[in-house]
Amino acid sequence: MKDPLLKLLKSKARFSNTELAEALSLQVDAVNDQISQWEGDGTILGYQAVIDDEKAGEMGVAAFIEVKLTPERGGGFDRLAMRIARFDQVSSCYLTSGGYDLMVVVEGQGLRDVAQFVSEKLSTLDGVLSTATHFRLKAYKENGFIFETEEPEGRLPVTP
């Protein structure tokens, strides 16, 4: 990210505009105007807190689903990808390179919720050729934030 204000705002979204201006040696009015412009043109889509679900007592599951698609004539993957992205269960959806076309991140209350979403909603869409589901077991880092605060002690043991 090239713009220092966007970079700082991404990591310190709770900073007031005055604090942002001070940190970057800018005028507060300039910061206010720039943030308003970014919010208006869609550069800034929203603000979120990064939550450690385990510490918050959230016992849901997250799955990463690889999806292979048939591209549409004249539209490629965009129309079907946007249809998938609009499902409430989908928290993220990315076009990717490699062996599959989309990486879809799905959240649910349990394994059954994710399985039901894949079998009843995702897999039944015209244009979806196949899916492969991988469940998140533990998060170490998300959106630039590390979850564990303890540093590992020394080197890892090496055995022959």
Phi, psi and omega in degrees: 000123186276321185285122183297328179291316177298318180298314180293318180296324179296321182267340183228055185297340180275352175298141173288163178298329176295315179295320177299315181298316179297317182296331183251007182055047178243166174281141181300319179299322179294319178295314178303312182297316182294316179296318177299319178297314180296320178294323181289322183268001177088006175296314173262116183269337181170182181230140181219153169265144174268118188252134170276099185302324181297314179290332179278357179079016178276123185252020178289179179237156174234143179229145174255119185246119174278130183233127173261134184236161167264119180293146179270146177296127177081352182226351181060232183260349192302312185296315180290322178298318178294324176297317178294317183299334183281349177295139180301327183288340184275120178265334177209151179212124185231139168280133185231165172262166177108212188281353177220170187260321181236147167247118182246127177258124185239140177239143179207173179287335181196179180302321181298321179299315180293315179300319179294319177300313182296314185283327185261333184247304187289307185292339183274353180290136174299131180104343176275116182273318181198162177223154172221124187254133177234128182267139176288127179263319181203142177259133176253326181208137179215130180049038177088357182253129179272133183279321181274134179260343180277133176276140176296147182275120173060203182272156175287144180292143178246129179239147182287000000 
